[in-house]
């Protein structure tokens, strides 16, 4: 096997190894509200579950030249955000929200997505997603980087409301085939849900 010391590589080289190895990654579309009332949206594949007691999710928002991105900055300011699960029905619109717009422009509007009011928080979600989670910011943790400052803001969100398309929900469970989730690979590549198989856990 090839042995690589990450300290002897550039950040980009380590990035390529990580995104090519840790696959597939779930994708979240996250909406936040700026202090000026602009509804921001951005996709993230550095995203996962933290715990179910209470329900929490994590989101790693990479900084740009040491500065926090709109999502991290808005979430810290308002203490709230909405996480949407990426699915096939709106993946092109979701991808459009990755465009580098200035803070005063709404990616939701630019992508042609439909804002929908939340129940427990002030930040709207988008109606196109089959699953969305209203979140309260539990903690924002700056991590990584060098002497100049952190390279990422790790957001931990506590889910205060689940919204699930009725057809997907049965006896407390989600139908993965109906959800048609999209996952992230490396480069410009995405993946659909593939074959599903079961293995019993050892007893």
C-alpha positions as CSV (number, residue, x, y, z in Angstrom):
1,X,0.0,0.0,0.0
2,X,1.0,3.6,-0.5
3,X,1.9,5.5,2.7
4,X,1.2,9.2,2.7
5,X,2.1,11.7,5.4
6,X,-0.6,14.5,5.3
7,X,1.9,17.0,6.8
8,X,4.1,16.6,3.7
9,X,1.2,17.5,1.3
10,X,-0.7,20.6,0.5
11,X,-4.3,21.1,1.7
12,X,-5.6,20.5,-1.8
13,X,-3.8,17.1,-2.0
14,X,-5.2,16.0,1.3
15,X,-8.6,17.3,0.2
16,X,-8.5,15.1,-2.9
17,X,-7.7,12.0,-0.8
18,X,-10.5,12.7,1.7
19,X,-13.3,13.4,-0.8
20,X,-12.2,10.4,-3.0
21,X,-12.0,8.0,0.0
22,X,-15.0,9.1,2.2
23,X,-17.7,8.2,-0.2
24,X,-20.6,8.3,-0.7
25,X,-21.3,11.3,1.5
26,X,-24.9,12.5,2.3
27,X,-25.6,16.0,1.0
28,X,-27.5,18.7,2.9
29,X,-29.0,21.9,1.5
30,X,-28.8,24.4,4.4
31,X,-30.8,27.6,4.6
32,X,-30.0,30.5,6.9
33,X,-31.2,34.1,7.3
34,X,-28.8,37.1,7.2
35,X,-29.2,40.0,9.5
36,X,-30.5,41.9,6.5
37,X,-33.2,39.3,5.9
38,X,-31.7,37.6,2.9
39,X,-32.5,33.9,2.7
40,X,-29.2,32.1,2.1
41,X,-28.8,28.5,0.8
42,X,-25.8,26.3,0.2
43,X,-25.1,22.6,-0.2
44,X,-22.7,20.7,2.1
45,X,-21.4,17.1,1.9
46,X,-19.4,17.4,5.2
47,X,-22.7,16.6,6.9
48,X,-23.9,13.8,9.2
49,X,-25.8,12.6,12.3
50,X,-24.4,13.4,15.8
51,X,-26.9,11.8,18.2
52,X,-30.6,11.0,18.5
53,X,-30.9,12.1,22.2
54,X,-31.7,14.8,21.5
55,X,-31.6,14.6,17.7
56,X,-28.5,16.5,16.4
57,X,-26.8,16.9,13.1
58,X,-23.3,18.2,12.2
59,X,-22.2,20.4,9.4
60,X,-18.6,21.4,8.6
61,X,-18.5,24.8,6.9
62,X,-15.1,25.4,5.3
63,X,-13.8,28.9,5.7
64,X,-12.6,30.9,2.7
65,X,-9.2,32.6,3.3
66,X,-9.9,32.4,7.0
67,X,-13.3,34.1,6.8
68,X,-16.5,32.3,7.8
69,X,-18.9,31.7,5.0
70,X,-22.5,33.0,5.0
71,X,-24.0,29.8,6.4
72,X,-21.7,29.7,9.4
73,X,-21.9,33.5,10.0
74,X,-25.7,33.6,9.7
75,X,-26.2,30.5,11.9
76,X,-24.0,32.0,14.6
77,X,-25.9,35.3,14.4
78,X,-29.5,33.9,14.5
79,X,-28.8,30.6,16.3
80,X,-31.0,28.7,13.7
81,X,-30.8,27.0,10.3
82,X,-32.8,24.5,8.2
83,X,-31.2,21.3,6.9
84,X,-32.7,19.7,3.8
85,X,-31.9,16.2,2.5
86,X,-30.7,16.2,-1.1
87,X,-32.9,14.2,-3.4
88,X,-33.2,13.6,-7.2
89,X,-36.3,15.8,-7.6
90,X,-34.4,19.0,-7.0
91,X,-30.7,18.2,-7.3
92,X,-30.1,20.6,-10.2
93,X,-31.6,23.5,-8.2
94,X,-29.6,22.4,-5.2
95,X,-26.4,22.4,-7.3
96,X,-27.2,25.9,-8.5
97,X,-27.1,27.2,-4.9
98,X,-23.3,26.5,-4.8
99,X,-22.8,29.5,-7.1
100,X,-20.6,32.2,-5.4
101,X,-23.2,34.9,-4.9
102,X,-22.6,38.0,-2.7
103,X,-24.3,38.0,0.8
104,X,-27.0,40.3,-0.3
105,X,-28.2,37.9,-3.0
106,X,-30.4,34.9,-2.2
107,X,-29.4,31.6,-3.6
108,X,-32.9,30.3,-3.0
109,X,-34.3,32.9,-5.4
110,X,-31.4,32.5,-7.9
111,X,-32.0,28.7,-8.0
112,X,-35.7,29.0,-8.5
113,X,-36.5,27.2,-5.2
114,X,-39.6,27.9,-3.2
115,X,-39.3,29.3,0.4
116,X,-41.6,27.8,2.9
117,X,-42.2,29.0,6.5
118,X,-40.8,27.0,9.4
119,X,-42.8,26.2,12.5
120,X,-40.3,26.4,15.4
121,X,-37.8,28.9,14.0
122,X,-37.8,32.0,11.9
123,X,-35.6,30.7,9.0
124,X,-37.7,29.4,6.1
125,X,-36.9,26.1,4.4
126,X,-37.5,25.2,0.8
127,X,-40.6,23.4,-0.3
128,X,-38.9,21.2,-3.0
129,X,-37.1,19.0,-0.4
130,X,-38.9,15.8,0.7
131,X,-37.3,16.0,4.1
132,X,-36.2,19.1,6.1
133,X,-35.2,19.6,9.6
134,X,-35.5,22.9,11.6
135,X,-32.4,23.3,13.7
136,X,-31.3,25.4,16.7
137,X,-27.5,25.9,16.8
138,X,-26.2,23.9,19.7
139,X,-22.6,24.8,19.2
140,X,-20.3,26.4,16.7
141,X,-16.7,25.1,17.0
142,X,-13.8,26.7,15.0
143,X,-11.3,24.0,14.0
144,X,-8.2,23.3,12.0
145,X,-6.1,25.8,10.2
146,X,-2.8,27.2,11.2
147,X,-1.5,30.2,13.1
148,X,-3.5,32.6,10.9
149,X,-6.8,31.1,12.2
150,X,-9.2,28.2,11.9
151,X,-10.1,26.6,8.5
152,X,-13.6,25.4,9.3
153,X,-16.7,26.1,11.5
154,X,-18.2,22.9,12.8
155,X,-21.9,23.5,13.4
156,X,-23.9,21.2,15.7
157,X,-27.6,21.7,15.2
158,X,-30.3,20.4,17.5
159,X,-33.4,19.3,15.4
160,X,-36.5,21.0,16.8
161,X,-38.9,20.0,14.0
162,X,-38.9,17.3,11.3
163,X,-40.9,17.8,8.1
164,X,-41.3,14.6,6.0
165,X,-43.3,14.0,2.8
166,X,-46.2,11.9,3.8
167,X,-45.6,9.2,1.2
168,X,-42.1,8.5,2.7
169,X,-43.3,8.0,6.2
170,X,-44.7,4.8,7.6
171,X,-44.7,3.6,11.2
172,X,-41.9,6.0,12.2
173,X,-39.6,4.9,9.3
174,X,-38.5,6.6,6.1
175,X,-38.8,4.8,2.7
176,X,-35.3,5.2,1.1
177,X,-36.6,4.3,-2.4
178,X,-39.2,7.0,-2.2
179,X,-36.7,9.6,-0.9
180,X,-34.3,9.0,-3.8
181,X,-31.4,10.5,-1.9
182,X,-28.4,11.9,-3.7
183,X,-24.9,11.5,-2.3
184,X,-21.6,13.2,-3.1
185,X,-18.5,11.7,-4.6
186,X,-15.3,13.5,-5.7
187,X,-15.1,16.3,-8.3
188,X,-18.4,16.9,-10.1
189,X,-19.7,13.4,-9.4
190,X,-22.8,12.5,-7.5
191,X,-24.5,9.1,-6.9
192,X,-28.0,7.8,-6.6
193,X,-29.1,5.2,-4.0
194,X,-27.8,1.8,-5.2
195,X,-28.6,-1.8,-4.2
196,X,-29.7,-2.2,-0.6
197,X,-28.7,-5.4,1.3
198,X,-29.0,-6.5,4.9
199,X,-26.6,-8.0,7.4
200,X,-27.6,-9.1,10.9
201,X,-25.6,-7.6,13.7
202,X,-23.5,-10.1,15.7
203,X,-25.2,-11.1,19.0
